[in-house]
Amino acid sequence: MDLINFTSKIQEECKKINVNLEAEQIEQFYTYMQELIEWNNKINLTAIIEPEEIIKKHFIDCLSIIKYIKDDNKIIDVGTGAGFPGIPIKIANKSLNITLLDSLNKRISFLNEIITKLKLSNIETVHARAEEYAANGKREKYDIAVSRAVANLPTLLEYLMPYVKVNGICICMKGPKAQAELEESKKAIEILGGRLEKIENIKIDENMDRNIIIIRKIKNTPNTYPRKAGKPGREPIK
C-alpha cells in the first residue's frame, strides 16, 4: 500500500471515530506500519500484517480511546507489545507523556527504533514486568494506565491500578467477553481502590468489537498490591 492509498484509508476510518489527523501524523502512521511489517519478519510482533487490517485493528482500535485522554496526561501503557496503544495515541496527541512498559527486550528494541524514526519526544520505554516496575518508585505517578490484550480483567487491574494517581483512570481495552470479566472483577475493583465509571462498545469492523472499560481510582491502592511477579495471573483477586 502506497502513502496515497494509506492516507485515504486511514482518513476514512478515522472519521468513524471522530478523529482528525494532520498530514505529518498520517506519514508517521505509515512509517510505523512499514516498520511493523518489516520487523515482524524478524520477531513476532503481530499476527495482523495486511495494511488495511493494521489500519483498522491496530491504529483505529488504539485511537478509539483518545477521547478519554486529556492534553499533557502522563500515561503508562502496560504490556505495550508492539506499541499499542501507546504509540498511536502519542502520534495523535504530541502533548502526552508516555511510558511504554514491556517484559520482552526484543520488543523494547523495536519500540526504541520506532520512537527514533518517528522523532517522538516525551516517550520512554521500560523493560520490566508490571508487578516489579510499580515497586520501583512509580506507584501512583500516572494520570492514566492503559492496556490492550494483556490479561483477564481481575489480573489486569492488579497490574494497572497501583500506577494510577487518585482520581486518575485505568483504560482497559477488552474483547467480546468484557461484561463477564467485569462481573468477575467486582472484588478486585473495590480492593484496589477503584470504581467502574463506564463501559463503551465500539465496532472496529464487522469482525471486531472493542469494549472500553474505564475504572476511576477513588482511593489509594494498598501497598500489598501488586503482589509478587506471577501471582496476579495465577491467583487473581476474586
C-alpha positions, 0 to 999 in steps of 0.5 A: 500500500502506497502513502496515497492509498494509506492516507485515504484509508486511514482518513476514512476510518478515522472519521468513524471515530471522530478523529482528525489527523494532520498530514505529518501524523498520517506519514508517521502512521505509515512509517510505523506500519512499514516498520511493523511489517518489516520487523515482524519478519524478524520477531513476532510482533503481530499476527495482523500484517495486511495494511488495511487490517493494521489500519483498522485493528491496530491504529483505529482500535488504539485511537478509539480511546483518545477521547478519554485522554486529556492534553499533557496526561502522563500515561503508562501503557502496560504490556505495550507489545508492539506499541499499542496503544501507546504509540498511536495515541502519542502520534495523535496527541504530541502533548502526552507523556508516555511510558511504554512498559514491556517484559520482552527486550526484543520488543523494547528494541523495536519500540526504541527504533520506532520512537527514533524514526518517528522523532517522538519526544516525551516517550520512554520505554521500560523493560520490566514486568508490571508487578516489579516496575510499580515497586520501583518508585512509580506507584501512583505517578500516572494520570492514566494506565492503559492496556490492550490484550494483556490479561483477564480483567481481575489480573489486569487491574492488579497490574494497572491500578497501583500506577494510577494517581487518585482520581486518575483512570485505568483504560482497559481495552477488552474483547467480546467477553468484557461484561463477564470479566467485569462481573468477575472483577467486582472484588478486585475493583473495590480492593484496589481502590477503584470504581467502574465509571463506564463501559463503551462498545465500539465496532472496529469492523464487522469482525471486531468489537472493542469494549472500553472499560474505564475504572476511576481510582477513588482511593489509594491502592494498598501497598500489598498490591501488586503482589509478587511477579506471577501471582496476579495471573495465577491467583487473581483477586476474586 
